[in-house]
Amino acid sequence: MPKAQLVELYARGLGVIEEARIGFGPGFNVVTGETGAGKTLLLGALELCLGGDAAASRYALTTQTRAVAVFDRGDGTDVVFARDSSSAGRLRASLDGAPSSAEVLRRAAAEVIVIHGQHDSLTLRSRAEVLRIIDAAGGIDATALDEVRREIALRESERVSLGGNAAMREREREFLTFQCEELERVAIRDADEIDEVLSELTRLSTLRDAQAALGEAVDALDGDSDDAVLAQLARAIQSLPRSAGVDDLREDLAGVLEAARANVHELRARAQPDFVDPRRIEQLEERAAALRQISRKYGGSLESALSELATMSQRLLDLDGAQARSEGLDEALEALRGTEAALATRLRSERDEAARGLTARVCTQLPRVALANARLRFEVAGEDGSEAQILFTPNPGWPEGPLQALASGGELSRVLLALSLETVHDDVVAVFDEVDAGVGGQVAQQIGDCLRELGANQQVIAVTHLASVASKASHHFVIEKSTHDGATRTRVREVRGEERVNEVARMLAGDAVSSEASALARRLLESTH
């Protein structure tokens, strides 16, 4: 695969870093400088533009903060990560100049860089990544098992669509049959039946409640009293003189009287107690209650209940034809599960062997990274060995436990370096933050050799305080802090030749650089280069 390279890192408005730009080179790069000069902030700028958390307490953000990292993917194309603070103090993300999000930056960064910090390593926190390391070390290909499992998932999904196994289908059949019979017993006429039933029920109930008033109205209209309306109307019609030119009107009024008496007759009939059948009202109430209940249970309306009935009836027909298809599916699943078990057993065996071999190889590197007394072991578990972790103990006789839980920050960084030496991931940039913390002398030189060796295969960037490590680098960058007019500023520059000798001498002897320190610095650099 092509080798990614961090071409340039730019930071502005980040704590004491007013503005800094570094053009990293291939191979092993080191960053040095006095304590407090801003080395941590520089790495913070890198993490920030790669989607890191924007904790102001760590990065000392300002409204002018900007962090940009430019990578060469190794195939001649660049990818640019950037974070900028707005006037409101919020951070905006962009990828290749287009607005983006921190999450997108993090995913894209995983393809070009891995940062090994003292207190954090996403690489070894993920069991999936530990498994990837083991599989890569053993040349293990789990594709066949993955494909079989995908096929099993598809067949099981198909079986679920058929109602599952025979017992599941029978349970579904019984339930569907119960629901269909319940709906069929109600015998819904159509989607509007409940409205029609309620309309008739309302009409009959209202008439029943109004019968007393109807009787009074009938008496007032055509009762036995001489004051009844129709009796008075009849007398008035009779009193009209004949042959007075109003005979036609007299006949019309007589017709009105006859029609009124017919209507009053109908009113009298409806006012009778036996006109409204109590049994009919009771039947309508029972029917309305049954329709309401079935409506609530099956979707909230008669229309949805009828639709549910049609769907369930079709499902019952489908279940009738599912048995034959399911038998063939069960046979296929049984064969696939047998294949899965065989592949998983073989994969577990291969991963066990790869874990043992990788353990042995990484352990041979532990003395080189100042962990001579530590023990480390790759462990796999599970049917296919996919449950992977790294167990660690810093001292003989101590119980082992997960690496992240038992290793200190410096130990974790050095374990990562040892692991990198045996599992070269040469398509990404490797960053080590003070991997040499707490060591010195010959061990520091060994760590420097390890970083230089790693840099022969991929770009390596390390922050260090040790001259014996810095002297091994192909490119040396110094972060310098100065105070002018009461303001503290930091600048970053690459040092070569005598300037590099002076910086290595400073790392050896402090600010009071002696001729002896300079001579030793020169020897360290000459022995490396």
Protein Blocks (a to p, Z undefined) as FASTA:
>chain_A
ZZdddfbdcdehiajllbacddddehjdddeddehilmmmmmmmmmmmnopacdfklnop
afkbccdddddehnopacdddddddfkopacddeehiacdfklmmmmmmmmoccddfkbc
fklmpmklmmmmmmmmnopafklmmmmmmmmmmmmmmmmmnnpafklmmmmmmmmmmmmm
mmmmnopablmlmmmmmmmmmmmmmmmmmmmmmmmmmmmmmpmbfkbmklmmmmmmmmpc
ghkopmmmmmmmmmmmmmmmmmmmmmmmmmpmklpcfklmmmmmmmmmmmmmmmmmnoop
aklmmmmmmmmmmmmmmmmmmmmmmmmmmmmmmmmmmmmmmmmmmmmmmmmmmmmmmmmm
mmmmmmmnopakbccddddedjkopagcddddfbghiacddfklmpcfklmmmmmmmmmm
mmccfkbccddehklgoiahjllmmmmmmmmmmmmmmccddddfbfklmmmpmbdcdddd
ddeehiacddddddehjlmmmmmmmmmnommlcfklmmmmmmmmmmmZZ
